[in-house]
Amino acid sequence: MPRPEPIGRITFEEYLALEARSRVRHEFVDGTIFAMAGGTDHHNVIAGNIFAAARAAARGTGCTAFIENMMLQVPDGATYYPDVFVTCEEPNDGSRYKRFACFIVEVLSESTSDVDRGEKLHHYRKIPTLKAYVLVSQNQKLVEVYRRLEDQTWRYEVLEGTGELELPCLGLKLNLEEIYADVGASDNRFLEP
């Protein structure tokens, strides 16, 4: 599914001012803003499960975990609201956006899957500190990971049904049962949203 129609073209400073007063979140790409859609209960629970574990693991490490309402600006200026991300480079200074993520998690939905797999993958990989970009299905126990290797190439990994997700910078390992806890299905396939 393609990205929704853009709302308009503005500068980054105008974008920050808009976000400060808007009730709707927007993403900022190439001077264009796009309204964000709401999520499902599966989306919210999955993102919450990952954030809760990341937040607990980050405590006292100098890293900070963020969920949904913190903006992340990539080197070319595109700015998104990842579902979950961790940064270890910037102090917790009251800013409204960050620039250096260690890992990023996006929970996929029908309306965002193409953007998450294409545009965001392209932009996020430009972040020099990024070690992993994680895509989590909300309709089945399926996690895809793009992991940066020592030689700066990327490896694609898939966990399906069972397995353990290793998240960098925090020494955090989450099995799929923990990621999908309380989603409400006993098998590997969930109800479609």
N, C-alpha and C positions, 0 to 999 in steps of 0.2 A: 504494500500500500504506500503511495507517495506521501511526502510531507504535505501538510495542509498549506493552503495558499498563504503567502506572506501578508503581513499587516501593513508594512511600510518600511522605508529606509530611513535610518537615523544614525547618529554618531554613537560611539560607545558611552560617552558621557550622558547623552540624552537617554540612552538605554538604561543606565544606572538610575537616573532620575525617575524614569517611568516605572521601573521595578520597585522603587522605594514607595510609590504611592498606589501601585496597581493591586487589585485583588486577584488577578489572573497572572500566572507566571508566563514568561516569554523566554525563548531562546534567541540568541543573537548570532547570525552567521552572515558574513560579508556585508555588514551594514543593514541587514534585513532582519526584522523580528518576526517570530512565529509564536502564536499562542499555543500553550501546552494543554493537552486533554487530561481529564481526571483518570484515575486508575481504578482497578477492581479490588475487591477484598483480598484475592489471592496475591495480587501485586503488592499490596500494602503489607501483608503478613510476611511474605518472602523477604522484601526489602528490610522490614523491621527485624526479622530473625538475623539477617547478615549484619545489619548495623549494630544490634545489641551485642553480638559476639565481637565485632571489630572494636566497638567502643570500650568494652571491658578489657580486651587485649591491649589496646592503645594506652590505657591509663598508666601514667608514670613512665612512658617510653620516649616522650618528646614528639610523638606522632598524635594526630587527632583524626577521629572518624567523623564524617558528616553524612547527613541523609537529606535528600530531596530538596531542601530549601537553600542550600549553599551553592552559589554559582562557581563554576570552574572555567577559567579562561585559558584557552590553548595558545601556543606561541603566535599563531597567525591572527589572533583576535577573536575567533569564534568563541562564544560563551554558552555553556549548557548548564543544566541542573541534573547532574548524574543522580541515580537513585541512591547510591552509596559510594563514597570514596574516602581514601585515607591519604593525608599528606603528612610528611615528616620534615619538610624543609622550611615551612613558615611558622612563625609563632602564632599562637592564638591571640590575635591582636584586635579583635572587634571588626575586622574588615568584612565586606559583603561578598567578596569573591576571593578565590585562591587560584594559584597558577601551577603548582607542582604536586601532582598526585603520584602516589606510589602504586596504588591499584584503584580501578574504577569498576563498579558493578552496575549494569543496566538490566532491569527485569523486562523481558520482552512482552510486547502486546501486539495485537494485529495492526494497530495504527502506528506503532513505532518501530517494528522489527526491521523494516528496510532501512530506515534512517540509522538505527543502532548498528546494523551490520555493515552499512556502507559509509555514509557521511561521517558519523561519529568515530567509527574505526579509523578512517583516514585521518581525521583531525586529532584524535586522542594519541595516536602513535607518534605524533610530533612532540609530545611532552617528554623532555629528556629524562625525567625521573620516573616515568611510568614503567613498571615492571610487569603488570598484568592488566588485561582488559577482559572482564568476565561478563558473559551474556547468560542470563538465567531464564529459562522458559517458565511461564506461570501455568501452563496447561499440562505439563508432564515433568517428571523428574529428569531434567536434561540441563546440563551446564556446559557451556562452551568457554574455553579460555584461550586468549591470545597472550602468549608469554614471551617477554623479551629475554633473549639469551645473552650470555657474556659477550658474544661477538656482534651484538646489536641486531641480529636477525630475529625473526619471530617464529614461534612454534605454536601450532594450533592443537588443542587437546579437547577431548570430549569425555564427559562423565554422563552416563545414562543409567537410570534405575538405582544404582548404588555407586559408591566410591567416595573419595575424600578430596575436597578442594583445598589446595594449599595457597594461602594468601601471603604475599611477600611483605617485608618490613616489620611485621608483627609476630612472625613465627606462628601464625594462626592456621589451624587446620579444621575444616568443617566438613562433616559427612553430609550426604544428601538428605538424610533423615533430619538433621538439625536445620538445614536450609529450608526444608519443606514442612517443618513442624507446624501443626495446627492449621494446615491448609485444608484438611478434611477428606482425604482419600486414603484408603488402605492399600491401593495398588499403585502402579507407576503412572497411571493415566488419570487426569482430573477432568471434571466437567468443563466444557468450553464456557468461557465467560459470556 
